[in-house]
Amino acid sequence: MATAEGFSDIYSAVRDLPDETALAADPNPVAQGPVLNVRDFGAVGDGKVCDTAAFIKAIEAVPANGGTLKIPAGRYRIDPLPSNDSLPFTCIKHHLCIKDKSNVSIVGDGDSSVLVFSSVNHEGLRLIGVKDSLVRGLVFEVSGNSPFRKSRSPLDIVASENILVEKILSRNSAGQGIRLDACRRILMKDCRIENAGQSGINILGGRQIAVRRCQVSNSRDYGINVSCMGGIARLPQFVSIEDNDIKGSREAHGVSVINGTMIRMKDNRISGCYQAGVAIYAVNPIFPVEKVEVSGNRIESCASGELSYMRGAVSVFYLPSKERRTKGNSDITISGNKIIRSAANGIWIDSCKGMGRVAISGNLTEEVAGSPVSISPEQRKQIETLELDVKTTESR
């Protein structure tokens, strides 16, 4: 089939990457190249003057092989410019975009460096095809309001590799707080996501992704979501969600895993979720749920919504039979978690067909309305290997 003249596939570098076979080292990008201060390009940072043109000039001045975009303390109003808010062959628009550059450091002065994006219909800052770079010490804020979900994020990282995202505050997004699409080797640490209009952190087709010591509060949907469906469909592999605070999901789950293998949720504190604190399920059986570990988490006041259809603070459901999978088998470990106050069961597994190994041990439950572990006799027959330590899952 002929390709339209001028078309550039932003996912071409990641479409055919081989499967990951081992855990990779954390990203460790180092700032290099010239330091470009947005103030030197005309940015004012008073919250009144539109600073978009100054930011675009500064971004364009960053060499393709590296440099630091310095954003000093200030409140920078960023309005989308119709002449510079899109790329060819896409309907997704943005306020700011950095594309196909390496060794870029985007650095602010912490909570005093605030970028205020005015449009709920535009991405805030998009990084596309960026490598060996970091984003640190900035606030991304959306000033526009929308009662509806808008699939737009203040920070959208696409088809990028070896990126450190550190000490970022994303607040009041109409869509996802931070979106990672078809990326590899991303470390997010010590970030805060507040009042997201959809998921707090959305990891789509991600591989070698780590989210550590982040705080996600008051998301409308999932606190953190792991799925295959971004700009391309790809099985998530080696995704680690560790030592995070997830407080309040108004309509959905704390952590949601829809597809993936080598997914680990460890030592998180998850509370106040309308649906499950942790939900493992399948939407697209072409990319199944394979190996998932849920261990050492504190899960409190979850599956508590009046209309919640989750029957467990940890819920595993709708995993398809092997006949409907293209590859792989389920291997679910749920161990060492403390589950406190649930209007449903502690751990619930249901409507899963032809599962492989399920291991449940060392979990403690308190003030759980249902059973510590609920697996129907019919469901047990669908599990090839069930390792269940009943003694350690009784209410304490």
Solvent accessible surface area in square Angstrom, and as a share of the most:
residue,aa,sasa,rsa
1,M,241,1.08
2,A,98,0.76
3,T,98,0.57
4,A,57,0.44
5,E,170,0.76
6,G,64,0.62
7,F,93,0.39
8,S,69,0.45
9,D,40,0.21
10,I,48,0.24
11,Y,23,0.09
12,S,73,0.47
13,A,72,0.56
14,V,13,0.07
15,R,124,0.45
16,D,134,0.70
17,L,67,0.33
18,P,105,0.66
19,D,72,0.37
20,E,28,0.13
21,T,128,0.74
22,A,67,0.52
23,L,122,0.61
24,A,32,0.25
25,A,78,0.61
26,D,63,0.32
27,P,11,0.07
28,N,121,0.62
29,P,16,0.10
30,V,104,0.60
31,A,57,0.44
32,Q,89,0.40
33,G,52,0.50
34,P,64,0.40
35,V,103,0.59
36,L,29,0.15
37,N,40,0.20
38,V,0,0.00
39,R,94,0.34
40,D,119,0.62
41,F,57,0.24
42,G,51,0.49
43,A,7,0.05
44,V,63,0.36
45,G,10,0.10
46,D,69,0.36
47,G,27,0.26
48,K,155,0.66
49,V,72,0.42
50,C,47,0.28
51,D,2,0.01
52,T,0,0.00
53,A,51,0.40
54,A,8,0.07
55,F,1,0.00
56,I,23,0.12
57,K,118,0.50
58,A,0,0.00
59,I,12,0.06
60,E,120,0.54
61,A,44,0.34
62,V,4,0.02
63,P,49,0.31
64,A,71,0.55
65,N,114,0.58
66,G,2,0.02
67,G,0,0.00
68,T,14,0.08
69,L,4,0.02
70,K,50,0.21
71,I,1,0.01
72,P,24,0.15
73,A,46,0.36
74,G,16,0.16
75,R,100,0.36
76,Y,0,0.00
77,R,86,0.32
78,I,0,0.00
79,D,28,0.14
80,P,30,0.19
81,L,49,0.24
82,P,123,0.78
83,S,110,0.71
84,N,61,0.31
85,D,12,0.06
86,S,44,0.28
87,L,44,0.22
88,P,101,0.64
89,F,115,0.48
90,T,51,0.30
91,C,112,0.67
92,I,44,0.22
93,K,86,0.36
94,H,5,0.02
95,H,0,0.00
96,L,4,0.02
97,C,25,0.15
98,I,4,0.02
99,K,61,0.26
100,D,91,0.47
101,K,30,0.13
102,S,33,0.21
103,N,32,0.17
104,V,2,0.01
105,S,2,0.01
106,I,3,0.02
107,V,31,0.18
108,G,10,0.09
109,D,68,0.35
110,G,26,0.25
111,D,82,0.43
112,S,57,0.37
113,S,0,0.00
114,V,11,0.07
115,L,2,0.01
116,V,12,0.07
117,F,1,0.00
118,S,43,0.28
119,S,21,0.13
120,V,21,0.12
121,N,85,0.43
122,H,29,0.13
123,E,2,0.01
124,G,2,0.01
125,L,5,0.03
126,R,6,0.02
127,L,3,0.01
128,I,1,0.00
129,G,18,0.18
130,V,1,0.01
131,K,94,0.40
132,D,53,0.27
133,S,4,0.03
134,L,5,0.02
135,V,0,0.00
136,R,84,0.31
137,G,6,0.05
138,L,1,0.00
139,V,1,0.00
140,F,0,0.00
141,E,16,0.07
142,V,14,0.08
143,S,60,0.38
144,G,22,0.21
145,N,145,0.74
146,S,33,0.21
147,P,105,0.66
148,F,148,0.62
149,R,99,0.36
150,K,58,0.25
151,S,59,0.38
152,R,52,0.19
153,S,2,0.01
154,P,1,0.01
155,L,0,0.00
156,D,0,0.00
157,I,0,0.00
158,V,0,0.00
159,A,9,0.07
160,S,2,0.01
161,E,52,0.23
162,N,20,0.10
163,I,0,0.00
164,L,14,0.07
165,V,0,0.00
166,E,20,0.09
167,K,117,0.50
168,I,1,0.01
169,L,5,0.03
170,S,1,0.01
171,R,64,0.23
172,N,62,0.32
173,S,6,0.04
174,A,13,0.10
175,G,0,0.00
176,Q,6,0.02
177,G,1,0.01
178,I,0,0.00
179,R,26,0.09
180,L,0,0.00
181,D,0,0.00
182,A,1,0.01
183,C,0,0.00
184,R,53,0.19
185,R,52,0.19
186,I,1,0.00
187,L,9,0.05
188,M,0,0.00
189,K,49,0.21
190,D,44,0.23
191,C,1,0.00
192,R,79,0.29
193,I,1,0.00
194,E,52,0.23
195,N,61,0.31
196,A,1,0.00
197,G,13,0.13
198,Q,35,0.15
199,S,5,0.03
200,G,0,0.00
201,I,0,0.00
202,N,18,0.09
203,I,0,0.00
204,L,12,0.06
205,G,1,0.01
206,G,0,0.00
207,R,12,0.04
208,Q,13,0.06
209,I,2,0.01
210,A,10,0.08
211,V,0,0.00
212,R,66,0.24
213,R,116,0.42
214,C,0,0.00
215,Q,96,0.43
216,V,1,0.01
217,S,36,0.23
218,N,61,0.31
219,S,0,0.00
220,R,54,0.20
221,D,19,0.10
222,Y,50,0.19
223,G,1,0.01
224,I,0,0.00
225,N,9,0.05
226,V,0,0.00
227,S,11,0.07
228,C,1,0.00
229,M,108,0.48
230,G,23,0.22
231,G,43,0.41
232,I,20,0.10
233,A,48,0.37
234,R,13,0.05
235,L,4,0.02
236,P,0,0.00
237,Q,6,0.03
238,F,22,0.09
239,V,1,0.01
240,S,12,0.08
241,I,0,0.00
242,E,31,0.14
243,D,55,0.28
244,N,0,0.00
245,D,31,0.16
246,I,1,0.00
247,K,117,0.50
248,G,20,0.19
249,S,1,0.01
250,R,107,0.39
251,E,78,0.35
252,A,12,0.09
253,H,5,0.02
254,G,0,0.00
255,V,0,0.00
256,S,0,0.00
257,V,0,0.00
258,I,17,0.09
259,N,1,0.00
260,G,0,0.00
261,T,18,0.11
262,M,76,0.34
263,I,2,0.01
264,R,82,0.30
265,M,0,0.00
266,K,70,0.29
267,D,60,0.31
268,N,1,0.00
269,R,93,0.34
270,I,2,0.01
271,S,35,0.23
272,G,39,0.38
273,C,1,0.00
274,Y,63,0.24
275,Q,12,0.05
276,A,0,0.00
277,G,0,0.00
278,V,0,0.00
279,A,0,0.00
280,I,0,0.00
281,Y,21,0.08
282,A,16,0.12
283,V,104,0.60
284,N,35,0.18
285,P,27,0.17
286,I,98,0.50
287,F,43,0.18
288,P,1,0.00
289,V,0,0.00
290,E,23,0.10
291,K,89,0.38
292,V,1,0.01
293,E,58,0.26
294,V,0,0.00
295,S,14,0.09
296,G,34,0.33
297,N,2,0.01
298,R,102,0.37
299,I,0,0.00
300,E,32,0.15
301,S,35,0.22
302,C,0,0.00
303,A,3,0.02
304,S,59,0.38
305,G,15,0.14
306,E,165,0.74
307,L,144,0.72
308,S,12,0.08
309,Y,136,0.52
310,M,1,0.00
311,R,105,0.38
312,G,0,0.00
313,A,1,0.01
314,V,0,0.00
315,S,0,0.00
316,V,0,0.00
317,F,12,0.05
318,Y,137,0.52
319,L,1,0.01
320,P,9,0.06
321,S,21,0.13
322,K,91,0.38
323,E,150,0.67
324,R,153,0.56
325,R,20,0.07
326,T,94,0.55
327,K,98,0.41
328,G,40,0.39
329,N,48,0.25
330,S,2,0.01
331,D,34,0.18
332,I,0,0.00
333,T,33,0.19
334,I,0,0.00
335,S,27,0.17
336,G,42,0.40
337,N,1,0.01
338,K,66,0.28
339,I,0,0.00
340,I,7,0.03
341,R,101,0.37
342,S,7,0.05
343,A,72,0.56
344,A,7,0.05
345,N,23,0.12
346,G,0,0.00
347,I,1,0.00
348,W,35,0.12
349,I,1,0.01
350,D,46,0.24
351,S,53,0.34
352,C,2,0.01
353,K,122,0.52
354,G,18,0.17
355,M,0,0.00
356,G,6,0.05
357,R,80,0.29
358,V,0,0.00
359,A,9,0.07
360,I,0,0.00
361,S,45,0.29
362,G,32,0.31
363,N,1,0.00
364,L,62,0.31
365,T,1,0.01
366,E,52,0.24
367,E,120,0.54
368,V,19,0.11
369,A,79,0.61
370,G,36,0.34
371,S,50,0.32
372,P,31,0.19
373,V,23,0.13
374,S,32,0.21
375,I,11,0.06
376,S,43,0.28
377,P,93,0.59
378,E,119,0.53
379,Q,7,0.03
380,R,102,0.37
381,K,169,0.72
382,Q,79,0.35
383,I,13,0.07
384,E,104,0.47
385,T,62,0.36
386,L,54,0.27
387,E,77,0.34
388,L,44,0.22
389,D,55,0.28
390,V,86,0.49
391,K,161,0.68
392,T,39,0.22
393,T,5,0.03
394,E,91,0.41
395,S,67,0.43
396,R,156,0.57
